[in-house]
Amino acid sequence: MRSPGHGYVLLDAGRPLDAAASAPLSASGSYGPQLLIDNPSAMPTSVLKFFLDYATPGFTQEGPTAAVYNHGWVIGDQAVISVGVQARMDNLLEAVPQK
């Protein structure tokens, strides 16, 4: 999971049918987990830590055009997962230079 190219699905823990319906998104390409939130306005510390430890894609001297990118899906509208949480996930999946 430390290599880029995975699909991550952000879900509301209170909507279990969303998990079943969106399972193919995590299973397409390189497998990635479904990550659960329990508050629409805040990304849980455990999910944030997961992204920081495992999900940040990077690139080397070839530059960002040669990077392999992760994919993030948000299941639900802004009432289910706030725009701020959606933007935070997008930012965490952005390719950054690797040292």
Summary of the structure (lengths in Angstrom):
residues: 99
radius of gyration: 13.5
end to end distance: 18.5
largest distance: 42.9
contacts: 275
relative contact order: 0.27
helix: 36%
strand: 20%
